[in-house]
Amino acid sequence: MGRDELLELQEKLGYGREWGRWIIPEGWAPKSGKTRFRCLTVNTPKGDRIWKEAIQFVLLLTLTPSRHEKRNTILMPTSVLQKGEIAVRMGKVIAEEAGSDARWWSRLRLAHVKSHTERYFAKALIGLCERGLVADAPPEPIQDDAPTERDRYGEGAQEQAEDSSQEWQPLPDLFVAKMGRCVLWMTQEVGPSLLECFEACIDLKLPPAASLSWQKLPGQRAKKSESNGLSKLRGELIRSWRWTAQDGSPLALPVDKGVRLNFKQRKGFVQSKESFLDFAWPPQSWGDITKLVVTLQACHAWLLFLATGPRASTLVDYTTACLIPGPNGYRLAGTQWKNTRERGGQRRDWPLPPVLVKVVTQQILLASLMKRLARPDDPESLGKHLWVQIGQARGMVGAPLTGFNHSFKQLPRVFGLQDLLDLDGSVMHTHRFRKTLARILALALTSAQIVLMDTFGHDDPDQTIGYMLSDKAIVADVMRMQREIVILLAVDAIKDADNLGGAFGDVVREKVHAFRRIKGSDALEPKDMYELADQLTLGGRDWVPVMEGVICTMDRFDHGPCGEGKGLRRDPLNCQAGCTHQLILAYHKNMCDDRIDAIVPLLERANEEQNELLIAELTAKLMNHLFRWREVYEKWREHPLIRKLVQGKNMWWDKQVVQAG
């Protein structure tokens, strides 16, 4: 295609009509991303050729669906943009080498492709060639996966280039825990009082100034002194402000809880990494208030990133009208830009817990105050964006904030927690919050994959699994947490040993009494309970909850009646009352009684209707609950229906309880 034809097609697709320039229209891309790229080689001898080849590639990507086996969709404008930038960059490399003018991408060699993004670009070119859309493509293979071969006797193996790039990893657990404590303190305790003081400072007005300095009356200010006079008034207000916490008590830094503030201090024109100095509470100046407001906005974003897991493009796109009331609370409305077929992004909403509703409401107030500060006469003209610039640069205050990485790199230093990130040489990045949330849910929920797919907006389960397994130690962490949860479950059982049910309840009581005799005490200390729980569960390996309130204590070398004839060691669906391995927690007694109370009338009605299938099902359920607790059985044994069903049966508690193993 010629130059005019390419420009005409570019214009019809909506990306402008200017040679050497590709513009994404407003609303087609998130505010956090770049909206345009320019060809920087148009003034070179082969600049037109570079742009022509790049624009042909970009137009093909815009018009043809991707070859992804699970997402046969048109690429998003930002994805096309990124590949177009690589095409221009690779075009510069090709232009420096001699070759036939008719061949272009065929000159691309393995030595030119150095990063994984460049490999994806080369594979996209090869894919277009295989589909017959382009005649010129890099020769395969473009990626050298084969081991380096020795050519001569005695020659050492050559070093093979390896891809040293790493994906973003979850944030360290200790860092998340300590940062979470600081961020919650900042948003819940400091935030309300800080914004009240900030609003009061914005509302301050100076008396009218004299139009001319020589006309100034005694006590009247000069026109040029407005800035200094306002700063003086704000300073007096801030120094006299009464800082209060949520409960109305005086607000102070909870240093005893590990919360402290450090802000960057300027030393002349030089700023070093060591220039973060302790902040003296309470604030004393307008500059102190500004620093705290910057920190507060970063804390709001930190909580939303960690709790809801959005991409940066989604969070940046939130507006001051993002809270939607619903029957079960508020929901957060935004735009998902990735994994969607819609060019302008997909409108979605996510449920919000009350703590995040307060965070978003507080951020809406913060944004409105910053816009009032920037344009007191018409703050709404700045827009409805939720995240605002708070810098001191003229004309930037109140403008949309397009990224959070810089704020998040400063936040650990502000709270004095940078050392926890420096241990593994990692840095803060917004995408690490998604990996952190995936790790937390993978450790906490058995249905984590389903929850994460809905939260992240994934349509490919493998993509979600990749997030969950990005931490290579996740399997070991899952096993460790499982053992710790089992031990804590055993500790709770030991605390309430006198009220346990099931055949194994007597075993636990005997173990507790024996342990008390060994310790020579009538009551066990928490550490003693933990030690006994560790012994009973063999380090948290053997106890398994099979249903609500019921635990199977069978060890790994034993077999239970539930798995007989099935080739199974344990079958939770066939857990039977009276099993010597069964342990029932105290709260299950009332639950068992309620279930019987609900089943009995249903079974009586089924007998009247002679519904054999329903009778068999309800009878099995009734017998399963009836024999779990002796007290429950004694309550129901005189019921005519129960008396008929248990006639001739022996109760397991009438037999001698034999300890498993």
GIQUIPE-V181520 format. One record per residue. PSI is psi as a letter, one per 20 degrees, with the letter a starting at -180 (999 if undefined). OMEGA is omega in radians with two decimals (none if undefined). D_FIRST is the distance of its C-alpha to the first C-alpha in Angstrom with 1 decimal. Layout:
PSI & OMEGA & D_FIRST
PSI & OMEGA & D_FIRST
This chain:
q & 3.13 & 0.0
r & -3.08 & 3.8
g & -3.12 & 6.8
h & 3.13 & 8.3
h & 3.11 & 6.1
g & 3.12 & 6.4
h & 3.14 & 9.9
g & 3.12 & 10.7
g & 3.10 & 10.1
g & -3.14 & 12.1
g & -3.13 & 14.7
h & 3.11 & 15.2
i & 3.04 & 15.9
j & -3.08 & 18.5
k & 3.07 & 17.5
r & 3.12 & 17.6
m & 3.11 & 15.5
p & -3.10 & 16.0
p & -3.12 & 13.9
j & -3.10 & 15.7
p & 3.14 & 17.5
o & -3.03 & 17.3
p & 3.03 & 20.4
p & -3.13 & 22.1
q & 3.11 & 24.0
p & -3.11 & 27.8
i & 3.11 & 29.2
i & -3.09 & 26.3
q & 3.11 & 27.6
q & -3.10 & 31.2
i & -3.10 & 32.9
i & -3.08 & 33.6
r & 3.06 & 30.1
q & -3.07 & 27.7
i & 3.14 & 25.6
q & 2.93 & 23.0
q & -3.13 & 21.7
q & 3.02 & 20.6
o & -3.07 & 18.8
j & -3.05 & 21.8
j & -3.09 & 20.2
h & -3.13 & 18.3
i & 3.10 & 21.4
r & -3.11 & 21.4
h & -3.12 & 20.2
k & -3.11 & 17.3
g & 3.13 & 16.8
h & -3.13 & 13.4
g & 3.12 & 12.2
g & -3.12 & 14.2
h & -3.13 & 12.8
g & 3.14 & 9.1
h & -3.14 & 10.2
g & -3.09 & 12.6
h & 3.06 & 10.6
g & 3.11 & 8.3
g & -3.13 & 11.8
g & 3.14 & 13.5
h & 3.10 & 11.4
g & 3.10 & 12.1
h & -3.13 & 15.7
h & -3.02 & 16.0
h & -3.03 & 15.1
q & 3.10 & 16.9
q & 3.11 & 20.7
r & -3.10 & 22.2
j & 3.13 & 24.0
p & -3.03 & 27.3
h & -3.12 & 30.0
i & 3.12 & 31.9
n & 3.14 & 29.2
m & -3.03 & 26.4
r & 3.03 & 24.9
p & 3.13 & 21.9
q & 3.07 & 22.2
q & -3.13 & 23.7
h & -3.13 & 21.9
h & 3.10 & 24.1
g & 3.08 & 23.4
g & 3.14 & 19.6
g & -3.12 & 20.5
g & 3.11 & 22.7
h & 3.08 & 20.2
h & 3.10 & 17.7
h & 3.10 & 20.5
h & 3.12 & 21.2
g & 3.10 & 17.6
g & -3.12 & 18.1
g & 3.11 & 21.6
h & 3.09 & 20.8
h & 3.09 & 18.0
g & -3.14 & 20.9
g & -3.12 & 23.0
h & -3.08 & 20.5
h & -3.12 & 19.9
i & -3.10 & 23.7
q & 3.13 & 24.0
q & 3.13 & 23.5
r & -3.14 & 21.2
p & 3.12 & 18.7
h & -3.11 & 15.5
h & -3.13 & 13.7
p & -3.12 & 15.3
f & -3.09 & 15.0
i & 3.09 & 16.4
i & 3.11 & 18.6
i & -3.11 & 20.6
p & -3.10 & 21.8
r & -3.12 & 25.4
h & -3.12 & 28.3
h & -3.13 & 29.7
h & -3.03 & 26.7
o & -3.00 & 27.1
i & -3.10 & 30.3
r & -3.13 & 30.3
h & 3.09 & 30.0
h & 3.09 & 27.1
h & 3.07 & 25.2
g & 3.08 & 26.2
h & 3.10 & 25.0
g & 3.14 & 21.5
h & 3.11 & 21.6
h & 3.09 & 22.9
h & 3.09 & 20.1
g & 3.13 & 17.5
h & 3.11 & 19.8
g & 3.10 & 20.1
h & 3.12 & 16.4
g & 3.13 & 16.5
h & 3.12 & 19.8
j & 3.09 & 18.3
j & -3.10 & 15.7
h & 3.04 & 12.7
q & -3.13 & 11.8
i & -3.05 & 13.0
p & -3.11 & 14.1
q & 3.11 & 17.0
q & 3.08 & 20.4
q & 3.09 & 23.2
q & -0.10 & 25.9
q & 3.12 & 28.3
i & 3.13 & 26.9
p & -3.10 & 30.2
o & 3.12 & 33.5
i & -3.07 & 36.1
q & 3.10 & 38.4
q & 3.12 & 41.6
p & -3.04 & 41.8
q & 3.04 & 43.7
p & -3.10 & 46.6
h & -3.03 & 46.2
q & 3.13 & 49.8
p & 3.09 & 53.3
i & -3.12 & 54.6
p & 3.13 & 51.3
q & 3.14 & 50.7
p & 3.13 & 47.7
q & 3.10 & 44.8
p & -3.13 & 43.9
p & -3.14 & 40.9
p & 3.13 & 38.6
q & 3.10 & 39.0
o & -3.08 & 37.0
j & -3.12 & 39.4
q & -3.12 & 37.6
q & 3.09 & 39.8
q & 3.14 & 39.2
p & -3.10 & 41.2
q & 3.05 & 44.8
q & 3.10 & 47.2
q & 3.14 & 49.5
q & -3.09 & 52.9
g & -3.10 & 55.6
h & 3.12 & 58.1
g & 3.14 & 55.6
g & -3.12 & 54.5
g & -3.10 & 58.2
h & 3.09 & 59.3
h & 3.12 & 56.2
g & 3.11 & 56.7
g & -3.13 & 60.3
g & -3.10 & 59.3
g & 3.11 & 56.5
h & 3.08 & 58.7
g & -3.11 & 61.4
g & -3.07 & 59.1
h & -3.04 & 57.7
h & -3.07 & 61.0
g & -3.07 & 63.6
h & -2.99 & 62.1
g & -3.10 & 59.3
g & -3.12 & 61.5
h & 3.14 & 63.9
g & -3.12 & 61.2
h & 3.04 & 59.2
g & 3.11 & 62.5
g & 3.14 & 63.2
g & 3.13 & 59.7
h & 3.12 & 59.9
h & 3.10 & 63.3
h & 3.14 & 62.0
h & -3.08 & 59.2
i & -3.13 & 61.7
p & 3.12 & 64.0
q & 3.07 & 64.3
q & 3.04 & 66.0
q & -3.11 & 68.5
q & 3.13 & 67.3
q & 3.06 & 67.1
p & -3.12 & 68.9
h & 3.10 & 66.7
q & -3.06 & 68.1
h & -3.11 & 69.5
i & 3.09 & 72.8
j & -3.06 & 73.3
p & 3.11 & 73.2
r & 3.11 & 76.3
p & -3.13 & 78.1
i & 3.14 & 76.1
q & -3.10 & 73.0
r & 3.04 & 69.8
q & -3.07 & 67.7
h & -3.08 & 64.2
i & -3.12 & 62.5
j & -3.08 & 64.4
g & -3.10 & 62.5
g & -3.14 & 60.6
h & 3.14 & 63.6
h & 3.13 & 65.8
g & 3.10 & 63.4
h & 3.13 & 63.1
g & 3.12 & 66.9
g & 3.14 & 67.3
g & 3.12 & 64.7
g & 3.11 & 66.5
g & 3.13 & 69.8
g & -3.09 & 68.5
g & -3.12 & 66.8
h & 3.13 & 69.9
j & -3.07 & 72.1
q & 3.11 & 69.8
o & -3.10 & 71.3
p & -3.09 & 68.9
q & 3.07 & 69.6
a & -3.11 & 68.3
h & -3.09 & 67.7
j & 3.12 & 71.4
i & 3.13 & 72.5
q & 3.11 & 73.8
p & -3.08 & 73.0
p & 3.11 & 69.6
r & 3.11 & 69.6
p & 3.11 & 67.4
m & -3.10 & 68.3
h & -3.14 & 68.6
i & 3.10 & 70.7
j & 3.09 & 67.8
j & -3.14 & 65.4
p & 3.05 & 63.7
r & -3.10 & 63.4
p & 3.07 & 61.1
p & 3.14 & 59.7
q & -3.12 & 57.7
p & -3.14 & 56.0
p & 3.13 & 58.3
p & 3.06 & 57.3
n & -3.04 & 59.3
c & 3.12 & 58.6
j & -3.05 & 55.0
p & 3.03 & 54.8
p & 3.12 & 54.0
r & -3.14 & 54.5
h & -3.11 & 54.1
j & -3.05 & 57.9
j & 3.06 & 58.0
o & -3.07 & 58.1
q & -3.14 & 61.7
q & -3.14 & 63.9
p & -3.13 & 63.7
o & 3.13 & 67.1
q & 0.04 & 67.5
r & 3.12 & 67.8
q & -3.08 & 65.1
i & -3.03 & 66.6
r & 3.09 & 63.8
h & 3.08 & 60.7
h & 3.09 & 58.7
g & -3.14 & 60.3
g & 3.14 & 59.3
g & 3.11 & 55.7
g & 3.14 & 55.5
h & 3.11 & 57.0
g & 3.06 & 54.6
g & 3.13 & 51.6
h & -3.14 & 53.2
g & 3.12 & 53.9
g & 3.09 & 50.3
h & 3.10 & 49.3
h & 3.07 & 52.0
g & -3.14 & 50.8
h & -3.13 & 47.3
g & -3.13 & 48.9
g & -3.13 & 50.8
h & 3.10 & 47.9
g & -3.06 & 45.7
h & -3.02 & 48.4
h & -3.08 & 49.8
i & 3.04 & 46.7
k & 3.13 & 44.1
r & 2.91 & 41.0
r & -3.13 & 37.9
h & -3.14 & 37.8
h & 3.12 & 35.0
g & -3.09 & 37.4
h & 3.14 & 40.4
h & -3.05 & 38.8
i & 3.14 & 37.7
q & 3.10 & 41.3
r & 3.12 & 42.8
i & 3.08 & 46.4
k & -3.05 & 46.4
i & 3.13 & 45.5
p & -3.13 & 49.0
o & 3.10 & 49.5
q & 3.13 & 53.1
r & -3.11 & 53.8
h & -3.11 & 56.8
k & -3.12 & 56.9
a & -3.10 & 56.0
q & 3.04 & 53.0
q & -3.09 & 49.4
o & -3.09 & 46.6
p & 3.13 & 43.4
a & -3.10 & 40.1
p & 3.04 & 36.4
p & -3.03 & 35.1
i & -3.10 & 31.6
q & -3.13 & 31.2
l & 3.10 & 31.6
q & 3.13 & 30.7
i & -3.06 & 28.2
p & -3.06 & 28.5
h & 3.14 & 25.9
j & -3.11 & 28.7
r & -3.12 & 31.0
p & 3.09 & 34.0
p & -3.12 & 37.3
r & 3.02 & 40.2
q & -3.08 & 43.8
q & 3.09 & 46.1
q & -3.12 & 50.0
p & 3.00 & 51.7
r & -3.09 & 55.3
h & -3.10 & 57.6
h & 3.12 & 57.3
h & 3.05 & 53.6
g & 3.11 & 54.1
h & 3.13 & 56.4
g & -3.13 & 53.8
g & 3.11 & 51.1
g & 3.13 & 53.6
h & 3.11 & 54.7
h & 3.07 & 51.1
g & 3.09 & 50.6
g & 3.14 & 53.7
g & -3.13 & 52.6
g & -3.13 & 49.2
h & 3.12 & 51.0
g & 3.13 & 53.5
h & 3.11 & 50.8
h & 3.06 & 49.1
h & 3.12 & 52.5
h & -3.10 & 53.1
g & -3.12 & 49.8
n & -3.09 & 50.1
h & -3.07 & 53.6
h & -3.07 & 53.1
m & -3.11 & 50.0
h & -3.10 & 49.1
i & 3.14 & 47.1
i & 3.12 & 44.5
i & 3.12 & 43.3
a & -3.10 & 42.0
j & -3.11 & 43.1
q & -3.09 & 42.0
h & -3.07 & 44.6
p & -2.96 & 44.1
q & 3.00 & 44.7
p & -3.13 & 44.8
j & -3.12 & 48.4
r & -3.11 & 48.0
i & -3.12 & 49.9
p & -3.10 & 46.9
p & 3.12 & 47.1
i & -3.11 & 44.6
h & -3.12 & 43.7
p & 3.14 & 46.7
i & 3.12 & 45.9
r & -3.13 & 42.1
p & 3.03 & 40.2
p & -3.02 & 40.6
j & 3.13 & 37.3
q & -3.07 & 38.7
i & -3.05 & 42.0
g & 3.13 & 41.8
g & 3.14 & 43.5
g & -3.11 & 46.3
h & 3.06 & 46.8
h & 3.13 & 47.1
h & -3.01 & 49.9
g & 3.09 & 51.7
h & 3.10 & 53.3
h & 3.13 & 54.6
g & -3.12 & 56.0
j & 3.09 & 58.0
k & -3.09 & 58.9
j & -3.10 & 57.2
h & -3.12 & 54.7
h & -3.14 & 56.9
h & 3.05 & 56.1
h & -3.09 & 52.4
i & -3.11 & 53.1
g & 3.13 & 55.0
j & 3.09 & 51.8
j & -3.08 & 49.6
r & 3.11 & 47.5
r & 3.11 & 46.0
p & 3.05 & 45.5
q & -3.05 & 42.2
h & -3.08 & 41.5
i & 3.13 & 40.1
h & 3.10 & 43.5
h & 3.11 & 45.1
g & 3.11 & 43.2
h & 3.13 & 44.4
g & 3.12 & 47.9
g & 3.11 & 48.1
h & 3.14 & 46.9
g & -3.13 & 49.6
g & -3.12 & 52.3
h & 3.11 & 51.7
h & 3.12 & 51.5
h & -2.98 & 54.9
h & -3.00 & 56.4
p & 3.04 & 55.1
h & 3.12 & 55.0
k & -3.05 & 52.3
h & -3.07 & 50.2
g & -3.13 & 47.0
g & -3.14 & 47.1
g & -3.10 & 47.9
h & 3.11 & 45.2
g & 3.12 & 42.5
h & -3.13 & 43.4
g & -3.09 & 43.8
i & -3.10 & 40.6
k & 3.14 & 38.5
q & 2.99 & 37.6
j & -3.14 & 36.7
o & -3.14 & 37.0
h & -3.13 & 40.6
h & 3.11 & 39.6
g & 3.11 & 38.0
g & 3.09 & 41.3
h & 3.10 & 43.3
h & 3.08 & 41.2
g & -3.08 & 42.3
h & -3.08 & 45.9
j & 3.13 & 46.0
h & 3.03 & 44.3
o & -3.04 & 47.8
i & -3.12 & 49.0
j & -3.04 & 52.6
h & -3.11 & 52.2
g & 3.11 & 54.1
h & 3.12 & 57.0
h & 3.11 & 57.1
g & 3.13 & 57.1
g & 3.13 & 60.1
g & 3.14 & 61.9
h & 3.12 & 61.5
g & 3.12 & 62.6
g & -3.14 & 65.8
h & 3.12 & 66.5
g & 3.12 & 66.1
g & 3.12 & 68.5
g & 3.10 & 71.0
h & 3.07 & 70.8
g & 3.11 & 71.4
h & 3.09 & 74.4
g & 3.10 & 75.7
h & 3.12 & 75.6
h & 3.14 & 77.5
h & 3.12 & 80.1
h & -3.08 & 80.6
k & -3.02 & 81.4
h & -3.08 & 83.1
i & -3.09 & 86.1
j & -3.13 & 84.0
q & 3.08 & 81.8
a & -3.11 & 81.9
r & -3.12 & 81.3
h & -3.11 & 83.2
i & 3.08 & 81.5
h & 3.09 & 82.6
h & 3.12 & 86.1
g & 3.14 & 84.7
g & 3.14 & 82.9
g & 3.12 & 86.2
g & 3.13 & 88.2
h & -3.14 & 85.7
g & 3.13 & 85.8
g & 3.13 & 89.7
h & -3.14 & 89.8
h & 3.09 & 87.4
h & 3.13 & 89.6
h & 3.13 & 92.6
g & -3.12 & 90.9
i & -3.13 & 89.8
k & -3.09 & 93.2
q & 3.10 & 91.9
i & -3.13 & 91.9
q & -3.13 & 88.3
p & 3.03 & 85.3
r & 3.12 & 83.2
g & 3.14 & 79.4
h & 3.09 & 79.0
g & 3.09 & 81.5
g & -3.14 & 79.7
h & 3.12 & 76.4
g & 3.12 & 78.3
g & 3.11 & 79.8
h & 3.11 & 76.5
h & 3.12 & 74.9
g & -3.11 & 77.8
h & -3.07 & 77.6
j & -3.08 & 73.9
l & 3.11 & 73.8
k & 3.11 & 71.4
j & -3.04 & 69.5
h & -2.91 & 68.6
h & -3.08 & 70.7
p & -3.11 & 70.9
p & 3.01 & 68.3
p & -3.11 & 68.1
h & 3.05 & 67.9
r & -3.08 & 68.2
o & 3.10 & 69.1
i & -3.09 & 72.4
p & -3.09 & 72.9
p & 3.03 & 72.4
p & -3.08 & 72.7
j & -3.09 & 74.5
p & 3.14 & 74.5
r & -2.98 & 73.9
i & -3.10 & 71.3
j & -3.07 & 74.0
r & 3.07 & 75.6
q & -3.12 & 74.9
r & 3.13 & 75.6
h & -3.11 & 76.8
h & -3.09 & 73.4
j & -3.12 & 71.7
p & 3.13 & 74.5
j & -3.13 & 73.5
i & -3.09 & 69.8
j & -3.11 & 69.3
q & 3.06 & 68.4
h & -3.13 & 70.1
p & 3.09 & 69.4
n & -3.08 & 68.2
h & -3.12 & 67.9
i & -3.11 & 67.6
k & 3.14 & 71.1
p & -2.99 & 72.9
p & 3.07 & 76.6
p & 3.14 & 79.3
i & 3.10 & 82.0
p & -3.08 & 79.8
i & -3.14 & 81.4
i & -3.01 & 78.0
p & 3.07 & 77.3
p & -3.09 & 77.5
p & -3.13 & 77.3
q & -2.96 & 76.8
h & -3.06 & 79.3
i & -3.12 & 76.9
i & -3.09 & 76.3
g & 3.12 & 79.8
h & 3.11 & 79.2
g & 3.14 & 75.9
g & 3.11 & 77.7
g & 3.12 & 80.4
h & 3.13 & 77.9
g & 3.12 & 76.0
g & 3.12 & 79.3
h & 3.13 & 80.3
h & -3.06 & 77.1
h & -3.03 & 77.3
g & 3.12 & 81.0
h & 3.10 & 80.7
h & 3.13 & 77.6
h & 3.09 & 79.5
g & 3.12 & 82.6
h & 3.12 & 80.5
h & 3.08 & 78.8
h & 3.11 & 82.4
h & -3.13 & 83.4
i & 3.14 & 80.4
l & 3.10 & 80.9
n & -2.99 & 77.2
g & -3.12 & 77.5
g & -3.14 & 74.0
h & 3.11 & 74.1
g & -3.13 & 77.7
g & -3.12 & 76.6
g & -3.10 & 73.6
h & 3.11 & 75.7
g & 3.12 & 78.6
g & 3.12 & 76.5
g & -3.13 & 75.1
g & -3.12 & 78.6
h & -3.14 & 80.2
h & -3.12 & 77.4
h & -3.01 & 78.2
h & -3.01 & 82.0
j & -3.13 & 82.9
h & -3.09 & 80.9
p & 3.14 & 83.5
g & -3.12 & 87.3
h & 3.12 & 87.8
g & 3.12 & 85.3
g & -3.14 & 86.9
h & 3.13 & 90.4
h & -3.00 & 89.2
i & -2.98 & 87.9
h & -3.11 & 90.3
i & 3.09 & 92.7
p & -3.07 & 90.1
g & -3.12 & 91.1
g & -3.13 & 87.6
g & -3.13 & 87.4
h & 3.12 & 90.9
h & -3.07 & 90.1
h & -3.04 & 87.0
j & -3.11 & 88.5
p & 3.10 & 91.8
j & -3.13 & 92.8
q & 3.08 & 89.9
p & -3.13 & 90.6
q & -3.08 & 88.9
h & -3.12 & 87.2
i & 3.07 & 89.0
i & -3.14 & 92.3
r & 3.10 & 91.5
p & -3.14 & 91.5
p & 3.14 & 88.2
p & -3.12 & 87.1
p & 3.12 & 84.7
p & 3.11 & 81.6
999 & none & 81.7
